[in-house]
Amino acid sequence: MNNLANVKLGKNYIIEGISTSSIKNKRRLLELGFTTGQKIKPVRKSLLGKVFLIEIRGYTLSIKRTVAEAVIVK
């Protein structure tokens, strides 16, 4: 299993789940469309690798590395 922070840019992935201990963070990701089976594509990351730009459900979103590490993809 890979998390979103450790995958190649520009390739499509499928979300397998969210692994975070914070209910608040998990709820927020679900509200943004991070549901199981959803296609997701990491587009770009910042120079230091702390922020990721991703495409999900037809829109582009930036997320922190800690959030990207909580998203499990295949």
C-alpha atoms as one frame of an Amber mdcrd trajectory, in Angstrom:
protein
   0.000   0.000   0.000   1.257   3.454  -0.907   0.257   6.781   0.490  -0.297
   9.783  -1.745   2.932  11.465  -0.599   5.112   8.624  -1.941   3.756   8.074
  -5.468   4.861   9.309  -8.898   3.517  12.614 -10.183   1.249  12.648 -13.225
  -0.042   9.096 -12.797  -3.653   8.213 -11.911  -4.355   6.285  -8.707  -7.410
   4.916  -6.899  -8.098   5.811  -3.267  -8.198   2.724  -1.038  -8.873   4.552
   2.214  -7.889   7.200   4.732  -5.652   6.329   7.662  -5.719   9.132  10.182
  -6.416   9.097  13.883  -8.102  12.508  13.734 -11.852  12.281  13.113 -11.840
  15.965  12.150  -9.232  15.446   9.391 -10.942  12.309   8.090 -14.314  14.084
   7.912 -12.752  17.021   6.064 -11.145  14.728   3.482 -14.453  12.948   2.928
 -16.182  16.318   2.427 -13.575  17.203  -0.218 -14.344  14.008  -2.142 -11.616
  11.641  -0.925 -13.832   8.548  -0.975 -12.854   4.928  -1.529 -12.650   4.048
  -5.231 -12.247   7.662  -6.385  -9.591   8.453  -9.015  -6.873  10.862  -7.908
  -3.848  12.300  -9.715  -0.890  14.027  -8.032   0.147  16.829 -10.399   2.935
  18.746  -8.692   4.717  19.181  -5.382   6.514  22.137  -3.848  10.298  22.444
  -3.872  10.606  21.187  -0.310   7.890  18.561  -0.808   5.613  19.967   1.885
   2.635  20.827  -0.342   1.046  18.711  -3.098  -1.188  19.793  -5.964  -3.685
  17.067  -6.889  -6.638  16.572  -9.225  -9.736  14.876  -7.852 -13.353  14.912
  -9.059 -12.617  17.472 -11.782 -10.958  20.118  -9.620  -7.425  20.907  -8.513
  -6.609  21.003  -4.818  -3.497  21.684  -2.753  -2.901  19.653   0.396  -0.142
  19.429   3.010   2.244  16.478   3.097   0.785  15.262   6.397  -2.652  15.035
   4.786  -1.232  13.331   1.682   0.414  10.717   3.914  -3.014   9.802   5.325
  -4.500   8.973   1.888  -3.838   5.333   0.925  -3.808   4.700  -2.849  -3.221
   1.811  -5.268
